[in-house]
Amino acid sequence: MGSPVIRLARLGDLPEIVEIYNASIPGERSTADVAPVTVESRMAWFVMHAPDHRPIWVAEAAGRVVGWLSFSDYYGRPAYHSTVEVGLYVATDAQAQGVGRALTRAAIAAAPALGVRTLLWITFDINEASLRLAASFGFSRWGLLPKVTELSGVRRDVAILGLELAEPESGAPESGR
Ligand SMILES: CC(C)(COP(=O)(O)OP(=O)(O)OC[C@H]1O[C@@H](n2cnc3c(N)ncnc32)[C@H](O)[C@@H]1OP(=O)(O)O)[C@@H](O)C(=O)NCCC(=O)NCCS
């Protein structure tokens, strides 16, 4: 697979976005959902992700969507406006080929223009690929929620990784008063 094209998601991508998400559920290490979701049930989620505020990007290769990344509100209250939670899913047959890295790179580059200063990456602590990918972009471990999930009778820890982006250039120095 060549380098994927990263672009903003369109409504027509939603079935592929949902399919990729659903494929990650049986592995029990990526999401706390336990049953497939429907396109219809994700419509409101898609619409809430306005491209100028909380975008969803897709990676496209050979004419199909092979992965997606979302910026979501971490906590709906206004004072958290500059903080987002990252969601990232790559199609099973496109994993370990640089798609997750390309999406993450593009999202971090876009963050300042969206007013985003802090990225949170919340993942099962056994998700080696996710942890490594985040670490390679400078995310560090900010917290651990011990045994907060239970899948097939196994209680699993959830790790919270964070990345604080550099201060934007402040422009001209303030004139003295
Ligand atoms: C985790 C995930 C997003 C990574 O995306 P990807 O496209 O497969 O990863 P990339 O090929 O871009 O690899 C980026 C880095 O991730 C790590 N990585 C990827 N696959 C890995 C694996 N199987 N084992 C260990 N590390 C892995 C490596 O550090 C890699 O860097 P390297 O190639 O320089 O070694 C992808 O595997 C996925 O969608 N998994 C299912 C859903 C999921 O777990 N999402 C994260 C929820 S927070």
The ligand as an SDF file (V2000), in Angstrom:
LIG
                    3D

 48 50  0  0  0  0  0  0  0  0999 V2000
   -3.3000    1.0720   17.0230 C   0  0  0  0  0  0  0  0  0  0  0  0
   -3.4430    1.4100   15.5380 C   0  0  0  0  0  0  0  0  0  0  0  0
   -4.2870    2.6560   15.3890 C   0  0  0  0  0  0  0  0  0  0  0  0
   -2.0360    1.6850   14.9560 C   0  0  0  0  0  0  0  0  0  0  0  0
   -2.1850    2.0620   13.6030 O   0  0  0  0  0  0  0  0  0  0  0  0
   -1.3180    1.3580   12.4500 P   0  0  0  0  0  0  0  0  0  0  0  0
   -1.6430    1.9700   11.1710 O   0  0  0  0  0  0  0  0  0  0  0  0
   -1.5130   -0.1120   12.5690 O   0  0  0  0  0  0  0  0  0  0  0  0
    0.1480    1.7270   12.9280 O   0  0  0  0  0  0  0  0  0  0  0  0
    1.3720    2.2400   12.0420 P   0  0  0  0  0  0  0  0  0  0  0  0
    1.6730    1.2520   10.9740 O   0  0  0  0  0  0  0  0  0  0  0  0
    1.1470    3.6480   11.6440 O   0  0  0  0  0  0  0  0  0  0  0  0
    2.5430    2.1340   13.0970 O   0  0  0  0  0  0  0  0  0  0  0  0
    2.8750    3.2010   13.9410 C   0  0  0  0  0  0  0  0  0  0  0  0
    3.5710    2.6800   15.1720 C   0  0  0  0  0  0  0  0  0  0  0  0
    2.6350    1.9480   15.9880 O   0  0  0  0  0  0  0  0  0  0  0  0
    3.3200    0.8650   16.6270 C   0  0  0  0  0  0  0  0  0  0  0  0
    2.7370   -0.3790   16.1600 N   0  0  0  0  0  0  0  0  0  0  0  0
    1.9250   -0.5610   15.0760 C   0  0  0  0  0  0  0  0  0  0  0  0
    1.5350   -1.8440   15.0100 N   0  0  0  0  0  0  0  0  0  0  0  0
    2.1050   -2.4830   16.0540 C   0  0  0  0  0  0  0  0  0  0  0  0
    2.0440   -3.8050   16.5560 C   0  0  0  0  0  0  0  0  0  0  0  0
    1.3350   -4.7370   15.9270 N   0  0  0  0  0  0  0  0  0  0  0  0
    2.7270   -4.0860   17.6880 N   0  0  0  0  0  0  0  0  0  0  0  0
    3.4370   -3.1470   18.3320 C   0  0  0  0  0  0  0  0  0  0  0  0
    3.5270   -1.8500   17.9090 N   0  0  0  0  0  0  0  0  0  0  0  0
    2.8710   -1.5430   16.7820 C   0  0  0  0  0  0  0  0  0  0  0  0
    4.7720    0.9620   16.2200 C   0  0  0  0  0  0  0  0  0  0  0  0
    5.4350    1.7660   17.1840 O   0  0  0  0  0  0  0  0  0  0  0  0
    4.6880    1.7080   14.9150 C   0  0  0  0  0  0  0  0  0  0  0  0
    5.8370    2.4010   14.5990 O   0  0  0  0  0  0  0  0  0  0  0  0
    7.0160    1.6760   13.7430 P   0  0  0  0  0  0  0  0  0  0  0  0
    6.3670    1.1710   12.4930 O   0  0  0  0  0  0  0  0  0  0  0  0
    7.9820    2.7850   13.5220 O   0  0  0  0  0  0  0  0  0  0  0  0
    7.5210    0.5730   14.6130 O   0  0  0  0  0  0  0  0  0  0  0  0
   -4.0610    0.2440   14.7380 C   0  0  0  0  0  0  0  0  0  0  0  0
   -3.3240   -0.9100   14.9510 O   0  0  0  0  0  0  0  0  0  0  0  0
   -5.5220   -0.0100   15.0660 C   0  0  0  0  0  0  0  0  0  0  0  0
   -6.4010    0.5880   14.4910 O   0  0  0  0  0  0  0  0  0  0  0  0
   -5.7850   -0.9250   16.0090 N   0  0  0  0  0  0  0  0  0  0  0  0
   -7.1760   -1.2520   16.3520 C   0  0  0  0  0  0  0  0  0  0  0  0
   -7.8750   -0.0530   16.9530 C   0  0  0  0  0  0  0  0  0  0  0  0
   -7.1090    0.5560   18.0970 C   0  0  0  0  0  0  0  0  0  0  0  0
   -6.5260   -0.1500   18.9090 O   0  0  0  0  0  0  0  0  0  0  0  0
   -7.1580    1.8770   18.1810 N   0  0  0  0  0  0  0  0  0  0  0  0
   -6.5200    2.6110   19.2160 C   0  0  0  0  0  0  0  0  0  0  0  0
   -7.5130    2.8430   20.2810 C   0  0  0  0  0  0  0  0  0  0  0  0
   -6.8910    4.1330   21.3450 S   0  0  0  0  0  0  0  0  0  0  0  0
  1  2  1  0
  2  3  1  0
  2  4  1  0
  2 36  1  0
  4  5  1  0
  5  6  1  0
  6  7  2  0
  6  8  1  0
  6  9  1  0
  9 10  1  0
 10 11  2  0
 10 12  1  0
 10 13  1  0
 13 14  1  0
 14 15  1  0
 15 16  1  0
 15 30  1  0
 16 17  1  0
 17 18  1  0
 17 28  1  0
 18 19  1  0
 18 27  1  0
 19 20  2  0
 20 21  1  0
 21 22  1  0
 21 27  2  0
 22 23  1  0
 22 24  2  0
 24 25  1  0
 25 26  2  0
 26 27  1  0
 28 29  1  0
 28 30  1  0
 30 31  1  0
 31 32  1  0
 32 33  2  0
 32 34  1  0
 32 35  1  0
 36 37  1  0
 36 38  1  0
 38 39  2  0
 38 40  1  0
 40 41  1  0
 41 42  1  0
 42 43  1  0
 43 44  2  0
 43 45  1  0
 45 46  1  0
 46 47  1  0
 47 48  1  0
M  END
$$$$
